[in-house]
Amino acid sequence: MATLFNTLFYSCKKATELLGSIDREPLSLIQKIRLYFHKLLCPPCECFAKLSPTIDSFFKNTKPMKKEEMDDLKKRLLYNL
């Protein structure tokens, strides 16, 4: 039964990879159907699908960070973990 489920439905990892690549390469009909059913059963991936265009536009409109800024950001992130 688990293999049938894995065959019919994407994992969250695969679903987010596809959602992130939609603007670079079109999905086949089968991929669209499998992704649709995955999102029906997985609210976090549905949320990611809605936010993905916003996230993409944010990263397209930001400038690259300087090394000092990147190091400072890493320190702050590690401190908050």
N, C-alpha and C positions, 0 to 999 in steps of 0.2 A: 504493500500500500504506500509506503514511504517513497519508493521509486516512482510510482505513478504520480504522486503529488509533486515530486521534484521535476518530473518530466513536464507536467502541465503548468507549473507555477515557477516563476523566477525567485531566486533568493533576494533578500534586500540589497545585498552587494551588487548583484547583477542588475537589479532594477535601477539603482541609483547611477550605475555606470551608463546605462542606456538613457536615462533621463538627462544626464549630463552631456551626452553626445548627440542629442536630437538635432541641435542646430548645425552640427558638423556633418552628419550623415543621416539620411532618412532611414526610418525603420521599415522593415518589411511588414506585411499584413499580419503574419504570425507573431512577430515581435510586438506589434501594437496590441494584439488580442491578449497575449500573455501578460503584457505590462498592465493592461486595463484590469484584468482579473486580479493581478497582484495588488494593485492599488485599492481595489474593492475590499480586499481582506487585510490590508496593512495601512492603518491610518498614518503612521509616521512617514511612509513613502508617499502617500497622497499629499501630505503637508509639504514634503520636500519637492514634489512635482509642482506645487503651486508657488513655492518660493524660489525655485531654480532660476527662472528668468531674472528675478530681482538680484539674486546672488551673482549671476553671470554679468549683469550690467554694472554691478558694483565693482567687480574686479576688472572689467574693461575700462572703467573710468578712473581707476586709481593709478597713481604713478608708482614706479618701483621704489622700494625703500633703500635707504643708504645702509651700509653695513652696521653703523652705530645704532641706527633705529631698529634694525632687525635684532641685534643683540639685546637691546633694551626690551623689546617686545618679548623675546624668548625668556628673559629673566622674569618679567612680570607674569607671563603665563605659567612658568614653572613654580613661581612663588604662590600663585593662586590655586594650584593643583592641590 
